[in-house]
Amino acid sequence: MVKPWGAFILYRDDISPGKKCYRTEYNRLNKFSRQSVASISFDELTQKHLYDWIDTSLKTLQPSSVNRDLNLLSAVFSIILSDPRQLSWPV
């Protein structure tokens, strides 16, 4: 089972380059891949993990930045869930 950090890197390298906001997504995805929530496998990831990440992020970021981060996380998770084969990516 791929962990979120692997999905972040794959999304960064395969999907983001075609977007206007590539540089911003690149930086955000690199930041996500270094955070503790990225080391938890998808089958063990719970809402509590995400709520804890939100609470921690709000201590250093503006709510609008956390919202942008959540939108990007949602996009990554949507891609992963839309194609179950990607859950077995060798990352």
PDB file of N, CA, C and O in Angstrom, chain B, residues numbered from 101:
ATOM      1  N   MET B 101       0.853  -1.184   0.000  1.00  0.00           N
ATOM      2  CA  MET B 101       0.000   0.000   0.000  1.00  0.00           C
ATOM      3  C   MET B 101       0.890   1.235   0.000  1.00  0.00           C
ATOM      4  O   MET B 101       1.796   1.371   0.822  1.00  0.00           O
ATOM      5  N   VAL B 102       0.616   2.111  -0.920  1.00  0.00           N
ATOM      6  CA  VAL B 102       1.394   3.334  -1.027  1.00  0.00           C
ATOM      7  C   VAL B 102       1.020   4.278   0.114  1.00  0.00           C
ATOM      8  O   VAL B 102      -0.129   4.321   0.552  1.00  0.00           O
ATOM      9  N   LYS B 103       1.983   5.010   0.570  1.00  0.00           N
ATOM     10  CA  LYS B 103       1.741   6.006   1.612  1.00  0.00           C
ATOM     11  C   LYS B 103       1.495   7.341   0.930  1.00  0.00           C
ATOM     12  O   LYS B 103       1.900   7.542  -0.215  1.00  0.00           O
ATOM     13  N   PRO B 104       0.830   8.255   1.630  1.00  0.00           N
ATOM     14  CA  PRO B 104       0.537   9.545   1.006  1.00  0.00           C
ATOM     15  C   PRO B 104       1.754  10.252   0.415  1.00  0.00           C
ATOM     16  O   PRO B 104       1.634  10.905  -0.622  1.00  0.00           O
ATOM     17  N   TRP B 105       2.930  10.138   1.052  1.00  0.00           N
ATOM     18  CA  TRP B 105       4.094  10.846   0.503  1.00  0.00           C
ATOM     19  C   TRP B 105       4.381  10.366  -0.908  1.00  0.00           C
ATOM     20  O   TRP B 105       4.779  11.158  -1.762  1.00  0.00           O
ATOM     21  N   GLY B 106       4.187   9.088  -1.161  1.00  0.00           N
ATOM     22  CA  GLY B 106       4.408   8.572  -2.508  1.00  0.00           C
ATOM     23  C   GLY B 106       3.409   9.150  -3.493  1.00  0.00           C
ATOM     24  O   GLY B 106       3.755   9.475  -4.628  1.00  0.00           O
ATOM     25  N   ALA B 107       2.166   9.275  -3.049  1.00  0.00           N
ATOM     26  CA  ALA B 107       1.134   9.864  -3.902  1.00  0.00           C
ATOM     27  C   ALA B 107       1.442  11.331  -4.170  1.00  0.00           C
ATOM     28  O   ALA B 107       1.231  11.813  -5.283  1.00  0.00           O
ATOM     29  N   PHE B 108       1.941  12.048  -3.157  1.00  0.00           N
ATOM     30  CA  PHE B 108       2.287  13.458  -3.355  1.00  0.00           C
ATOM     31  C   PHE B 108       3.369  13.604  -4.412  1.00  0.00           C
ATOM     32  O   PHE B 108       3.281  14.466  -5.286  1.00  0.00           O
ATOM     33  N   ILE B 109       4.384  12.765  -4.329  1.00  0.00           N
ATOM     34  CA  ILE B 109       5.495  12.842  -5.274  1.00  0.00           C
ATOM     35  C   ILE B 109       5.027  12.475  -6.685  1.00  0.00           C
ATOM     36  O   ILE B 109       5.389  13.137  -7.658  1.00  0.00           O
ATOM     37  N   LEU B 110       4.229  11.425  -6.787  1.00  0.00           N
ATOM     38  CA  LEU B 110       3.731  11.022  -8.105  1.00  0.00           C
ATOM     39  C   LEU B 110       2.811  12.078  -8.711  1.00  0.00           C
ATOM     40  O   LEU B 110       2.892  12.354  -9.908  1.00  0.00           O
ATOM     41  N   TYR B 111       1.941  12.668  -7.902  1.00  0.00           N
ATOM     42  CA  TYR B 111       1.074  13.740  -8.377  1.00  0.00           C
ATOM     43  C   TYR B 111       1.929  14.930  -8.824  1.00  0.00           C
ATOM     44  O   TYR B 111       1.689  15.528  -9.872  1.00  0.00           O
ATOM     45  N   ARG B 112       2.926  15.255  -8.008  1.00  0.00           N
ATOM     46  CA  ARG B 112       3.827  16.367  -8.326  1.00  0.00           C
ATOM     47  C   ARG B 112       4.527  16.154  -9.665  1.00  0.00           C
ATOM     48  O   ARG B 112       4.645  17.081 -10.467  1.00  0.00           O
ATOM     49  N   ASP B 113       4.988  14.929  -9.900  1.00  0.00           N
ATOM     50  CA  ASP B 113       5.785  14.652 -11.091  1.00  0.00           C
ATOM     51  C   ASP B 113       4.953  14.331 -12.333  1.00  0.00           C
ATOM     52  O   ASP B 113       5.396  14.589 -13.452  1.00  0.00           O
ATOM     53  N   ASP B 114       3.742  13.767 -12.148  1.00  0.00           N
ATOM     54  CA  ASP B 114       2.954  13.320 -13.290  1.00  0.00           C
ATOM     55  C   ASP B 114       1.807  14.241 -13.676  1.00  0.00           C
ATOM     56  O   ASP B 114       1.464  14.326 -14.855  1.00  0.00           O
ATOM     57  N   ILE B 115       1.207  14.929 -12.718  1.00  0.00           N
ATOM     58  CA  ILE B 115       0.013  15.722 -13.001  1.00  0.00           C
ATOM     59  C   ILE B 115       0.280  17.219 -12.935  1.00  0.00           C
ATOM     60  O   ILE B 115      -0.152  17.961 -13.817  1.00  0.00           O
ATOM     61  N   SER B 116       0.971  17.666 -11.927  1.00  0.00           N
ATOM     62  CA  SER B 116       1.212  19.100 -11.735  1.00  0.00           C
ATOM     63  C   SER B 116       1.963  19.795 -12.876  1.00  0.00           C
ATOM     64  O   SER B 116       1.664  20.953 -13.165  1.00  0.00           O
ATOM     65  N   PRO B 117       2.924  19.136 -13.537  1.00  0.00           N
ATOM     66  CA  PRO B 117       3.685  19.872 -14.559  1.00  0.00           C
ATOM     67  C   PRO B 117       2.844  20.498 -15.670  1.00  0.00           C
ATOM     68  O   PRO B 117       3.288  21.457 -16.301  1.00  0.00           O
ATOM     69  N   GLY B 118       1.654  19.986 -15.922  1.00  0.00           N
ATOM     70  CA  GLY B 118       0.813  20.549 -16.973  1.00  0.00           C
ATOM     71  C   GLY B 118      -0.049  21.714 -16.517  1.00  0.00           C
ATOM     72  O   GLY B 118      -0.832  22.239 -17.308  1.00  0.00           O
ATOM     73  N   LYS B 119       0.072  22.123 -15.284  1.00  0.00           N
ATOM     74  CA  LYS B 119      -0.769  23.190 -14.743  1.00  0.00           C
ATOM     75  C   LYS B 119      -0.022  24.517 -14.662  1.00  0.00           C
ATOM     76  O   LYS B 119       1.204  24.555 -14.569  1.00  0.00           O
ATOM     77  N   LYS B 120      -0.794  25.609 -14.700  1.00  0.00           N
ATOM     78  CA  LYS B 120      -0.187  26.940 -14.550  1.00  0.00           C
ATOM     79  C   LYS B 120       0.414  27.111 -13.155  1.00  0.00           C
ATOM     80  O   LYS B 120       1.415  27.807 -12.983  1.00  0.00           O
ATOM     81  N   CYS B 121      -0.198  26.478 -12.173  1.00  0.00           N
ATOM     82  CA  CYS B 121       0.241  26.634 -10.786  1.00  0.00           C
ATOM     83  C   CYS B 121       1.279  25.581 -10.400  1.00  0.00           C
ATOM     84  O   CYS B 121       1.422  25.252  -9.222  1.00  0.00           O
ATOM     85  N   TYR B 122       1.993  25.060 -11.375  1.00  0.00           N
ATOM     86  CA  TYR B 122       2.937  23.966 -11.126  1.00  0.00           C
ATOM     87  C   TYR B 122       3.934  24.288 -10.015  1.00  0.00           C
ATOM     88  O   TYR B 122       4.124  23.476  -9.110  1.00  0.00           O
ATOM     89  N   ARG B 123       4.557  25.429 -10.066  1.00  0.00           N
ATOM     90  CA  ARG B 123       5.595  25.772  -9.091  1.00  0.00           C
ATOM     91  C   ARG B 123       5.018  25.788  -7.668  1.00  0.00           C
ATOM     92  O   ARG B 123       5.649  25.282  -6.740  1.00  0.00           O
ATOM     93  N   THR B 124       3.849  26.353  -7.496  1.00  0.00           N
ATOM     94  CA  THR B 124       3.212  26.404  -6.184  1.00  0.00           C
ATOM     95  C   THR B 124       2.859  25.004  -5.703  1.00  0.00           C
ATOM     96  O   THR B 124       3.129  24.646  -4.556  1.00  0.00           O
ATOM     97  N   GLU B 125       2.250  24.210  -6.592  1.00  0.00           N
ATOM     98  CA  GLU B 125       1.905  22.838  -6.212  1.00  0.00           C
ATOM     99  C   GLU B 125       3.155  22.028  -5.896  1.00  0.00           C
ATOM    100  O   GLU B 125       3.172  21.238  -4.952  1.00  0.00           O
ATOM    101  N   TYR B 126       4.188  22.226  -6.682  1.00  0.00           N
ATOM    102  CA  TYR B 126       5.456  21.524  -6.460  1.00  0.00           C
ATOM    103  C   TYR B 126       5.946  21.775  -5.036  1.00  0.00           C
ATOM    104  O   TYR B 126       6.298  20.836  -4.322  1.00  0.00           O
ATOM    105  N   ASN B 127       5.967  23.027  -4.630  1.00  0.00           N
ATOM    106  CA  ASN B 127       6.440  23.380  -3.287  1.00  0.00           C
ATOM    107  C   ASN B 127       5.525  22.832  -2.200  1.00  0.00           C
ATOM    108  O   ASN B 127       6.004  22.315  -1.191  1.00  0.00           O
ATOM    109  N   ARG B 128       4.222  22.939  -2.394  1.00  0.00           N
ATOM    110  CA  ARG B 128       3.268  22.442  -1.400  1.00  0.00           C
ATOM    111  C   ARG B 128       3.357  20.926  -1.248  1.00  0.00           C
ATOM    112  O   ARG B 128       3.330  20.403  -0.134  1.00  0.00           O
ATOM    113  N   LEU B 129       3.463  20.229  -2.373  1.00  0.00           N
ATOM    114  CA  LEU B 129       3.542  18.771  -2.325  1.00  0.00           C
ATOM    115  C   LEU B 129       4.844  18.304  -1.681  1.00  0.00           C
ATOM    116  O   LEU B 129       4.859  17.298  -0.971  1.00  0.00           O
ATOM    117  N   ASN B 130       5.921  19.020  -1.922  1.00  0.00           N
ATOM    118  CA  ASN B 130       7.176  18.689  -1.235  1.00  0.00           C
ATOM    119  C   ASN B 130       7.028  18.887   0.273  1.00  0.00           C
ATOM    120  O   ASN B 130       7.514  18.083   1.068  1.00  0.00           O
ATOM    121  N   LYS B 131       6.352  19.967   0.650  1.00  0.00           N
ATOM    122  CA  LYS B 131       6.122  20.232   2.075  1.00  0.00           C
ATOM    123  C   LYS B 131       5.273  19.113   2.679  1.00  0.00           C
ATOM    124  O   LYS B 131       5.596  18.608   3.754  1.00  0.00           O
ATOM    125  N   PHE B 132       4.194  18.720   2.002  1.00  0.00           N
ATOM    126  CA  PHE B 132       3.342  17.642   2.504  1.00  0.00           C
ATOM    127  C   PHE B 132       4.125  16.350   2.690  1.00  0.00           C
ATOM    128  O   PHE B 132       3.947  15.641   3.681  1.00  0.00           O
ATOM    129  N   SER B 133       4.986  16.055   1.738  1.00  0.00           N
ATOM    130  CA  SER B 133       5.695  14.772   1.780  1.00  0.00           C
ATOM    131  C   SER B 133       6.652  14.666   2.965  1.00  0.00           C
ATOM    132  O   SER B 133       7.082  13.567   3.314  1.00  0.00           O
ATOM    133  N   ARG B 134       6.985  15.787   3.580  1.00  0.00           N
ATOM    134  CA  ARG B 134       7.879  15.785   4.738  1.00  0.00           C
ATOM    135  C   ARG B 134       7.126  15.768   6.071  1.00  0.00           C
ATOM    136  O   ARG B 134       7.748  15.657   7.128  1.00  0.00           O
ATOM    137  N   GLN B 135       5.809  15.877   6.033  1.00  0.00           N
ATOM    138  CA  GLN B 135       5.040  15.947   7.273  1.00  0.00           C
ATOM    139  C   GLN B 135       4.657  14.555   7.763  1.00  0.00           C
ATOM    140  O   GLN B 135       4.614  13.602   6.984  1.00  0.00           O
ATOM    141  N   SER B 136       4.383  14.448   9.050  1.00  0.00           N
ATOM    142  CA  SER B 136       4.140  13.143   9.666  1.00  0.00           C
ATOM    143  C   SER B 136       2.940  12.415   9.072  1.00  0.00           C
ATOM    144  O   SER B 136       2.959  11.188   8.976  1.00  0.00           O
ATOM    145  N   VAL B 137       1.907  13.132   8.675  1.00  0.00           N
ATOM    146  CA  VAL B 137       0.726  12.475   8.116  1.00  0.00           C
ATOM    147  C   VAL B 137       1.059  11.732   6.812  1.00  0.00           C
ATOM    148  O   VAL B 137       0.348  10.803   6.428  1.00  0.00           O
ATOM    149  N   ALA B 138       2.116  12.133   6.150  1.00  0.00           N
ATOM    150  CA  ALA B 138       2.503  11.497   4.891  1.00  0.00           C
ATOM    151  C   ALA B 138       3.116  10.118   5.091  1.00  0.00           C
ATOM    152  O   ALA B 138       3.243   9.357   4.132  1.00  0.00           O
ATOM    153  N   SER B 139       3.495   9.786   6.311  1.00  0.00           N
ATOM    154  CA  SER B 139       4.124   8.484   6.563  1.00  0.00           C
ATOM    155  C   SER B 139       3.123   7.406   6.955  1.00  0.00           C
ATOM    156  O   SER B 139       3.502   6.252   7.155  1.00  0.00           O
ATOM    157  N   ILE B 140       1.856   7.768   7.066  1.00  0.00           N
ATOM    158  CA  ILE B 140       0.807   6.819   7.431  1.00  0.00           C
ATOM    159  C   ILE B 140       0.226   6.237   6.147  1.00  0.00           C
ATOM    160  O   ILE B 140      -0.096   6.981   5.220  1.00  0.00           O
ATOM    161  N   SER B 141       0.090   4.918   6.085  1.00  0.00           N
ATOM    162  CA  SER B 141      -0.437   4.315   4.861  1.00  0.00           C
ATOM    163  C   SER B 141      -1.907   4.704   4.672  1.00  0.00           C
ATOM    164  O   SER B 141      -2.608   5.006   5.638  1.00  0.00           O
ATOM    165  N   PHE B 142      -2.362   4.694   3.416  1.00  0.00           N
ATOM    166  CA  PHE B 142      -3.731   5.103   3.121  1.00  0.00           C
ATOM    167  C   PHE B 142      -4.761   4.270   3.882  1.00  0.00           C
ATOM    168  O   PHE B 142      -5.785   4.804   4.310  1.00  0.00           O
ATOM    169  N   ASP B 143      -4.511   2.982   4.057  1.00  0.00           N
ATOM    170  CA  ASP B 143      -5.487   2.150   4.752  1.00  0.00           C
ATOM    171  C   ASP B 143      -5.541   2.438   6.250  1.00  0.00           C
ATOM    172  O   ASP B 143      -6.496   2.028   6.910  1.00  0.00           O
ATOM    173  N   GLU B 144      -4.554   3.126   6.802  1.00  0.00           N
ATOM    174  CA  GLU B 144      -4.547   3.490   8.219  1.00  0.00           C
ATOM    175  C   GLU B 144      -4.893   4.962   8.448  1.00  0.00           C
ATOM    176  O   GLU B 144      -5.094   5.376   9.589  1.00  0.00           O
ATOM    177  N   LEU B 145      -4.964   5.743   7.396  1.00  0.00           N
ATOM    178  CA  LEU B 145      -5.236   7.178   7.500  1.00  0.00           C
ATOM    179  C   LEU B 145      -6.689   7.415   7.909  1.00  0.00           C
ATOM    180  O   LEU B 145      -7.609   6.879   7.290  1.00  0.00           O
ATOM    181  N   THR B 146      -6.891   8.212   8.945  1.00  0.00           N
ATOM    182  CA  THR B 146      -8.242   8.491   9.441  1.00  0.00           C
ATOM    183  C   THR B 146      -8.501   9.997   9.438  1.00  0.00           C
ATOM    184  O   THR B 146      -7.602  10.807   9.212  1.00  0.00           O
ATOM    185  N   GLN B 147      -9.749  10.336   9.693  1.00  0.00           N
ATOM    186  CA  GLN B 147     -10.101  11.750   9.798  1.00  0.00           C
ATOM    187  C   GLN B 147      -9.320  12.419  10.920  1.00  0.00           C
ATOM    188  O   GLN B 147      -8.929  13.581  10.804  1.00  0.00           O
ATOM    189  N   LYS B 148      -9.094  11.691  11.999  1.00  0.00           N
ATOM    190  CA  LYS B 148      -8.357  12.267  13.131  1.00  0.00           C
ATOM    191  C   LYS B 148      -6.965  12.712  12.705  1.00  0.00           C
ATOM    192  O   LYS B 148      -6.500  13.773  13.121  1.00  0.00           O
ATOM    193  N   HIS B 149      -6.295  11.911  11.880  1.00  0.00           N
ATOM    194  CA  HIS B 149      -4.979  12.312  11.381  1.00  0.00           C
ATOM    195  C   HIS B 149      -5.071  13.639  10.632  1.00  0.00           C
ATOM    196  O   HIS B 149      -4.236  14.525  10.817  1.00  0.00           O
ATOM    197  N   LEU B 150      -6.083  13.765   9.793  1.00  0.00           N
ATOM    198  CA  LEU B 150      -6.233  14.998   9.012  1.00  0.00           C
ATOM    199  C   LEU B 150      -6.623  16.171   9.896  1.00  0.00           C
ATOM    200  O   LEU B 150      -6.134  17.283   9.698  1.00  0.00           O
ATOM    201  N   TYR B 151      -7.504  15.939  10.876  1.00  0.00           N
ATOM    202  CA  TYR B 151      -7.873  17.017  11.794  1.00  0.00           C
ATOM    203  C   TYR B 151      -6.666  17.479  12.612  1.00  0.00           C
ATOM    204  O   TYR B 151      -6.485  18.674  12.843  1.00  0.00           O
ATOM    205  N   ASP B 152      -5.851  16.533  13.043  1.00  0.00           N
ATOM    206  CA  ASP B 152      -4.627  16.900  13.774  1.00  0.00           C
ATOM    207  C   ASP B 152      -3.700  17.718  12.885  1.00  0.00           C
ATOM    208  O   ASP B 152      -3.103  18.696  13.335  1.00  0.00           O
ATOM    209  N   TRP B 153      -3.580  17.313  11.611  1.00  0.00           N
ATOM    210  CA  TRP B 153      -2.743  18.060  10.670  1.00  0.00           C
ATOM    211  C   TRP B 153      -3.287  19.482  10.497  1.00  0.00           C
ATOM    212  O   TRP B 153      -2.518  20.443  10.470  1.00  0.00           O
ATOM    213  N   ILE B 154      -4.604  19.612  10.381  1.00  0.00           N
ATOM    214  CA  ILE B 154      -5.220  20.939  10.235  1.00  0.00           C
ATOM    215  C   ILE B 154      -4.910  21.797  11.458  1.00  0.00           C
ATOM    216  O   ILE B 154      -4.491  22.947  11.327  1.00  0.00           O
ATOM    217  N   ASP B 155      -5.118  21.233  12.648  1.00  0.00           N
ATOM    218  CA  ASP B 155      -4.856  21.988  13.878  1.00  0.00           C
ATOM    219  C   ASP B 155      -3.406  22.440  13.967  1.00  0.00           C
ATOM    220  O   ASP B 155      -3.130  23.575  14.355  1.00  0.00           O
ATOM    221  N   THR B 156      -2.490  21.566  13.614  1.00  0.00           N
ATOM    222  CA  THR B 156      -1.067  21.908  13.638  1.00  0.00           C
ATOM    223  C   THR B 156      -0.757  22.986  12.603  1.00  0.00           C
ATOM    224  O   THR B 156      -0.009  23.922  12.880  1.00  0.00           O
ATOM    225  N   SER B 157      -1.332  22.850  11.418  1.00  0.00           N
ATOM    226  CA  SER B 157      -1.081  23.815  10.342  1.00  0.00           C
ATOM    227  C   SER B 157      -1.605  25.200  10.689  1.00  0.00           C
ATOM    228  O   SER B 157      -0.982  26.207  10.353  1.00  0.00           O
ATOM    229  N   LEU B 158      -2.743  25.250  11.357  1.00  0.00           N
ATOM    230  CA  LEU B 158      -3.334  26.543  11.704  1.00  0.00           C
ATOM    231  C   LEU B 158      -2.504  27.323  12.720  1.00  0.00           C
ATOM    232  O   LEU B 158      -2.716  28.521  12.908  1.00  0.00           O
ATOM    233  N   LYS B 159      -1.577  26.660  13.363  1.00  0.00           N
ATOM    234  CA  LYS B 159      -0.701  27.357  14.305  1.00  0.00           C
ATOM    235  C   LYS B 159       0.351  28.197  13.581  1.00  0.00           C
ATOM    236  O   LYS B 159       0.879  29.156  14.144  1.00  0.00           O
ATOM    237  N   THR B 160       0.653  27.836  12.339  1.00  0.00           N
ATOM    238  CA  THR B 160       1.701  28.558  11.610  1.00  0.00           C
ATOM    239  C   THR B 160       1.226  29.178  10.302  1.00  0.00           C
ATOM    240  O   THR B 160       1.927  30.004   9.718  1.00  0.00           O
ATOM    241  N   LEU B 161       0.044  28.788   9.837  1.00  0.00           N
ATOM    242  CA  LEU B 161      -0.460  29.286   8.548  1.00  0.00           C
ATOM    243  C   LEU B 161      -1.791  29.997   8.724  1.00  0.00           C
ATOM    244  O   LEU B 161      -2.515  29.767   9.693  1.00  0.00           O
ATOM    245  N   GLN B 162      -2.094  30.852   7.784  1.00  0.00           N
ATOM    246  CA  GLN B 162      -3.401  31.491   7.750  1.00  0.00           C
ATOM    247  C   GLN B 162      -4.455  30.463   7.341  1.00  0.00           C
ATOM    248  O   GLN B 162      -4.141  29.522   6.613  1.00  0.00           O
ATOM    249  N   PRO B 163      -5.696  30.625   7.795  1.00  0.00           N
ATOM    250  CA  PRO B 163      -6.747  29.686   7.401  1.00  0.00           C
ATOM    251  C   PRO B 163      -6.893  29.533   5.877  1.00  0.00           C
ATOM    252  O   PRO B 163      -7.185  28.441   5.388  1.00  0.00           O
ATOM    253  N   SER B 164      -6.693  30.604   5.147  1.00  0.00           N
ATOM    254  CA  SER B 164      -6.801  30.509   3.688  1.00  0.00           C
ATOM    255  C   SER B 164      -5.710  29.612   3.099  1.00  0.00           C
ATOM    256  O   SER B 164      -5.950  28.908   2.119  1.00  0.00           O
ATOM    257  N   SER B 165      -4.522  29.635   3.689  1.00  0.00           N
ATOM    258  CA  SER B 165      -3.439  28.757   3.222  1.00  0.00           C
ATOM    259  C   SER B 165      -3.747  27.293   3.541  1.00  0.00           C
ATOM    260  O   SER B 165      -3.485  26.407   2.727  1.00  0.00           O
ATOM    261  N   VAL B 166      -4.299  27.048   4.716  1.00  0.00           N
ATOM    262  CA  VAL B 166      -4.677  25.684   5.081  1.00  0.00           C
ATOM    263  C   VAL B 166      -5.774  25.196   4.138  1.00  0.00           C
ATOM    264  O   VAL B 166      -5.776  24.034   3.732  1.00  0.00           O
ATOM    265  N   ASN B 167      -6.698  26.077   3.793  1.00  0.00           N
ATOM    266  CA  ASN B 167      -7.764  25.714   2.852  1.00  0.00           C
ATOM    267  C   ASN B 167      -7.184  25.345   1.490  1.00  0.00           C
ATOM    268  O   ASN B 167      -7.612  24.362   0.885  1.00  0.00           O
ATOM    269  N   ARG B 168      -6.225  26.109   1.005  1.00  0.00           N
ATOM    270  CA  ARG B 168      -5.572  25.780  -0.275  1.00  0.00           C
ATOM    271  C   ARG B 168      -4.858  24.437  -0.196  1.00  0.00           C
ATOM    272  O   ARG B 168      -4.898  23.641  -1.135  1.00  0.00           O
ATOM    273  N   ASP B 169      -4.206  24.197   0.936  1.00  0.00           N
ATOM    274  CA  ASP B 169      -3.537  22.907   1.130  1.00  0.00           C
ATOM    275  C   ASP B 169      -4.542  21.758   1.117  1.00  0.00           C
ATOM    276  O   ASP B 169      -4.290  20.712   0.520  1.00  0.00           O
ATOM    277  N   LEU B 170      -5.681  21.959   1.780  1.00  0.00           N
ATOM    278  CA  LEU B 170      -6.712  20.921   1.797  1.00  0.00           C
ATOM    279  C   LEU B 170      -7.270  20.663   0.402  1.00  0.00           C
ATOM    280  O   LEU B 170      -7.561  19.520   0.052  1.00  0.00           O
ATOM    281  N   ASN B 171      -7.420  21.708  -0.389  1.00  0.00           N
ATOM    282  CA  ASN B 171      -7.891  21.527  -1.765  1.00  0.00           C
ATOM    283  C   ASN B 171      -6.899  20.697  -2.579  1.00  0.00           C
ATOM    284  O   ASN B 171      -7.299  19.849  -3.376  1.00  0.00           O
ATOM    285  N   LEU B 172      -5.627  20.942  -2.377  1.00  0.00           N
ATOM    286  CA  LEU B 172      -4.614  20.167  -3.089  1.00  0.00           C
ATOM    287  C   LEU B 172      -4.602  18.722  -2.600  1.00  0.00           C
ATOM    288  O   LEU B 172      -4.498  17.799  -3.407  1.00  0.00           O
ATOM    289  N   LEU B 173      -4.706  18.518  -1.295  1.00  0.00           N
ATOM    290  CA  LEU B 173      -4.783  17.157  -0.757  1.00  0.00           C
ATOM    291  C   LEU B 173      -5.998  16.425  -1.318  1.00  0.00           C
ATOM    292  O   LEU B 173      -5.920  15.244  -1.657  1.00  0.00           O
ATOM    293  N   SER B 174      -7.097  17.121  -1.411  1.00  0.00           N
ATOM    294  CA  SER B 174      -8.309  16.527  -1.973  1.00  0.00           C
ATOM    295  C   SER B 174      -8.086  16.094  -3.414  1.00  0.00           C
ATOM    296  O   SER B 174      -8.539  15.022  -3.817  1.00  0.00           O
ATOM    297  N   ALA B 175      -7.401  16.906  -4.183  1.00  0.00           N
ATOM    298  CA  ALA B 175      -7.114  16.555  -5.580  1.00  0.00           C
ATOM    299  C   ALA B 175      -6.235  15.308  -5.657  1.00  0.00           C
ATOM    300  O   ALA B 175      -6.483  14.421  -6.473  1.00  0.00           O
ATOM    301  N   VAL B 176      -5.217  15.242  -4.817  1.00  0.00           N
ATOM    302  CA  VAL B 176      -4.337  14.070  -4.807  1.00  0.00           C
ATOM    303  C   VAL B 176      -5.126  12.827  -4.421  1.00  0.00           C
ATOM    304  O   VAL B 176      -5.028  11.799  -5.091  1.00  0.00           O
ATOM    305  N   PHE B 177      -5.907  12.911  -3.348  1.00  0.00           N
ATOM    306  CA  PHE B 177      -6.669  11.757  -2.893  1.00  0.00           C
ATOM    307  C   PHE B 177      -7.712  11.342  -3.932  1.00  0.00           C
ATOM    308  O   PHE B 177      -7.965  10.149  -4.103  1.00  0.00           O
ATOM    309  N   SER B 178      -8.313  12.297  -4.622  1.00  0.00           N
ATOM    310  CA  SER B 178      -9.305  11.977  -5.651  1.00  0.00           C
ATOM    311  C   SER B 178      -8.680  11.194  -6.798  1.00  0.00           C
ATOM    312  O   SER B 178      -9.270  10.239  -7.303  1.00  0.00           O
ATOM    313  N   ILE B 179      -7.491  11.599  -7.201  1.00  0.00           N
ATOM    314  CA  ILE B 179      -6.786  10.880  -8.269  1.00  0.00           C
ATOM    315  C   ILE B 179      -6.475   9.454  -7.825  1.00  0.00           C
ATOM    316  O   ILE B 179      -6.672   8.504  -8.583  1.00  0.00           O
ATOM    317  N   ILE B 180      -5.997   9.311  -6.612  1.00  0.00           N
ATOM    318  CA  ILE B 180      -5.651   7.981  -6.103  1.00  0.00           C
ATOM    319  C   ILE B 180      -6.894   7.098  -6.024  1.00  0.00           C
ATOM    320  O   ILE B 180      -6.862   5.937  -6.433  1.00  0.00           O
ATOM    321  N   LEU B 181      -7.987   7.648  -5.501  1.00  0.00           N
ATOM    322  CA  LEU B 181      -9.197   6.843  -5.328  1.00  0.00           C
ATOM    323  C   LEU B 181      -9.907   6.562  -6.653  1.00  0.00           C
ATOM    324  O   LEU B 181     -10.620   5.565  -6.770  1.00  0.00           O
ATOM    325  N   SER B 182      -9.723   7.423  -7.644  1.00  0.00           N
ATOM    326  CA  SER B 182     -10.392   7.204  -8.930  1.00  0.00           C
ATOM    327  C   SER B 182      -9.742   6.085  -9.725  1.00  0.00           C
ATOM    328  O   SER B 182     -10.377   5.511 -10.610  1.00  0.00           O
ATOM    329  N   ASP B 183      -8.501   5.766  -9.431  1.00  0.00           N
ATOM    330  CA  ASP B 183      -7.792   4.701 -10.133  1.00  0.00           C
ATOM    331  C   ASP B 183      -7.102   3.806  -9.114  1.00  0.00           C
ATOM    332  O   ASP B 183      -5.953   4.051  -8.746  1.00  0.00           O
ATOM    333  N   PRO B 184      -7.804   2.760  -8.652  1.00  0.00           N
ATOM    334  CA  PRO B 184      -7.237   1.893  -7.596  1.00  0.00           C
ATOM    335  C   PRO B 184      -5.884   1.286  -7.958  1.00  0.00           C
ATOM    336  O   PRO B 184      -5.123   0.929  -7.059  1.00  0.00           O
ATOM    337  N   ARG B 185      -5.565   1.160  -9.231  1.00  0.00           N
ATOM    338  CA  ARG B 185      -4.259   0.627  -9.611  1.00  0.00           C
ATOM    339  C   ARG B 185      -3.141   1.493  -9.068  1.00  0.00           C
ATOM    340  O   ARG B 185      -2.043   1.000  -8.811  1.00  0.00           O
ATOM    341  N   GLN B 186      -3.406   2.783  -8.891  1.00  0.00           N
ATOM    342  CA  GLN B 186      -2.374   3.689  -8.427  1.00  0.00           C
ATOM    343  C   GLN B 186      -2.053   3.467  -6.942  1.00  0.00           C
ATOM    344  O   GLN B 186      -1.031   3.948  -6.454  1.00  0.00           O
ATOM    345  N   LEU B 187      -2.912   2.746  -6.231  1.00  0.00           N
ATOM    346  CA  LEU B 187      -2.616   2.441  -4.829  1.00  0.00           C
ATOM    347  C   LEU B 187      -1.467   1.474  -4.697  1.00  0.00           C
ATOM    348  O   LEU B 187      -0.899   1.328  -3.614  1.00  0.00           O
ATOM    349  N   SER B 188      -1.117   0.812  -5.780  1.00  0.00           N
ATOM    350  CA  SER B 188      -0.003  -0.130  -5.724  1.00  0.00           C
ATOM    351  C   SER B 188       1.238   0.421  -6.411  1.00  0.00           C
ATOM    352  O   SER B 188       2.155  -0.341  -6.717  1.00  0.00           O
ATOM    353  N   TRP B 189       1.290   1.730  -6.661  1.00  0.00           N
ATOM    354  CA  TRP B 189       2.483   2.335  -7.225  1.00  0.00           C
ATOM    355  C   TRP B 189       3.687   1.965  -6.372  1.00  0.00           C
ATOM    356  O   TRP B 189       3.600   1.997  -5.144  1.00  0.00           O
ATOM    357  N   PRO B 190       4.773   1.627  -6.973  1.00  0.00           N
ATOM    358  CA  PRO B 190       5.957   1.210  -6.198  1.00  0.00           C
ATOM    359  C   PRO B 190       6.769   2.370  -5.654  1.00  0.00           C
ATOM    360  O   PRO B 190       7.924   2.555  -6.037  1.00  0.00           O
ATOM    361  N   VAL B 191       6.184   3.139  -4.781  1.00  0.00           N
ATOM    362  CA  VAL B 191       6.878   4.281  -4.193  1.00  0.00           C
ATOM    363  C   VAL B 191       7.014   4.073  -2.714  1.00  0.00           C
ATOM    364  O   VAL B 191       7.573   4.922  -2.019  1.00  0.00           O
TER     365      VAL B 191
END
